[in-house]
Amino acid sequence: MNADSQGMPAALDEDQVGLVVEVFRMLADATRVRVLWALVDRELSVNDLAGCVGKPATSVSQHLAKLRMARLVRTRRAGTTIFYSLENDHVRQLVLDAVYNAEHAGPGVPAHHRGDAGVREIARHHEAAGE
């Protein structure tokens, strides 16, 4: 392997490392992961999110406050209702990648690959072979 720094990313400064650690800390909670997953392609109110994740609205609201402080979600007010959505496409991609990566740890073909015709053919081959 080439030991020079060509093609290598620049080192992260301590402040940036701290921010990255905080993002991962926010992802280290099952309820917050469920909340972020529910927001991948839509915006929802606290009550709607509570229904999606099966937790009381007060608990979800506390998680949302943390996610908002970490700049992972944003709000939009419509009358008296506040709607939450993911802060940006980077957060969306981070959530998708985390879930998709976790799917690879399980048996069989990950759900996110099942729409791919080539992957479906490989899965059929494995099923036919009794694997």
C-alpha positions in Angstrom: 0.0 0.0 0.0 1.3 3.5 -0.8 2.3 5.3 2.4 2.0 8.8 1.0 -1.0 11.0 1.8 -2.2 11.1 -1.8 -5.9 10.2 -2.0 -6.2 10.1 1.8 -8.7 12.4 3.5 -7.4 15.2 5.7 -7.2 14.6 9.4 -10.3 15.8 11.4 -9.7 18.5 13.9 -10.9 17.9 17.5 -14.0 20.1 17.3 -15.2 18.2 14.2 -14.5 14.8 15.9 -16.5 15.9 18.8 -19.5 16.8 16.6 -19.3 13.4 14.8 -19.2 11.6 18.2 -22.3 13.6 19.2 -24.1 12.5 16.0 -23.3 8.8 16.7 -24.3 9.3 20.4 -27.7 10.4 19.1 -28.0 7.3 17.0 -27.1 5.1 19.9 -30.7 5.1 21.2 -33.5 2.8 19.8 -36.3 5.4 20.1 -34.2 8.0 18.4 -33.4 5.6 15.5 -37.1 4.8 15.2 -38.0 8.5 15.1 -35.3 9.3 12.5 -36.4 6.3 10.4 -40.1 7.5 10.5 -38.9 10.9 9.2 -36.8 9.6 6.3 -39.4 10.5 3.6 -41.9 12.7 5.4 -42.5 15.2 8.2 -44.6 14.3 11.2 -46.0 15.9 14.4 -45.0 14.7 17.8 -48.3 12.8 18.2 -47.9 11.1 14.8 -44.3 10.1 15.6 -45.4 8.8 19.0 -47.8 6.5 17.2 -45.1 5.4 14.7 -42.6 4.5 17.4 -45.0 3.2 20.0 -43.9 5.6 22.8 -45.7 8.4 24.7 -45.7 11.8 23.1 -43.8 13.3 26.1 -41.0 10.8 25.6 -40.8 11.4 21.9 -40.8 15.1 22.5 -37.7 14.7 24.7 -35.9 12.7 22.1 -36.8 15.2 19.4 -35.4 18.0 21.6 -32.0 16.2 21.7 -32.1 15.4 18.0 -32.9 19.0 17.3 -30.0 20.2 19.4 -27.7 17.8 17.5 -29.1 19.4 14.3 -30.5 16.1 13.0 -34.1 17.3 12.8 -35.8 20.6 12.1 -39.2 22.0 12.8 -42.0 23.7 10.9 -45.0 25.3 12.5 -48.4 25.1 10.9 -50.9 26.9 13.2 -50.6 25.2 16.6 -48.9 22.1 15.3 -45.2 21.6 15.0 -44.0 19.2 12.3 -40.6 17.5 12.4 -38.4 16.5 9.5 -34.8 15.4 8.9 -32.4 18.4 8.9 -31.0 17.7 5.5 -30.1 15.0 2.9 -26.9 14.1 4.7 -28.9 13.1 7.8 -31.3 11.1 5.6 -28.4 9.3 3.9 -26.8 8.6 7.3 -30.1 7.0 8.6 -30.6 5.0 5.4 -27.0 3.8 5.4 -27.1 2.8 9.1 -30.3 0.8 8.6 -29.1 -0.8 5.4 -25.8 -1.7 6.9 -27.6 -3.4 9.9 -29.7 -5.4 7.4 -26.5 -7.0 6.2 -25.9 -8.5 9.6 -29.0 -10.7 9.4 -29.6 -13.8 7.4 -30.6 -13.8 3.7 -30.8 -11.0 1.3 -31.2 -7.6 2.9 -34.6 -6.0 2.3 -33.0 -3.0 0.5 -31.5 -5.4 -2.1 -34.7 -7.3 -2.9 -35.8 -4.9 -5.6 -32.6 -5.5 -7.6 -33.3 -8.2 -10.3 -29.7 -9.5 -10.1 -29.9 -9.9 -6.4 -33.3 -11.6 -6.7 -31.8 -14.1 -9.1 -28.9 -14.9 -6.7 -31.5 -15.4 -3.9 -33.5 -17.8 -6.0 -30.4 -19.7 -6.8 -29.5 -20.0 -3.1 -33.0 -21.0 -2.2 -33.1 -23.7 -4.9 -29.7 -25.0 -3.7 -31.1 -25.2 -0.1 -28.7 -22.7 1.3 
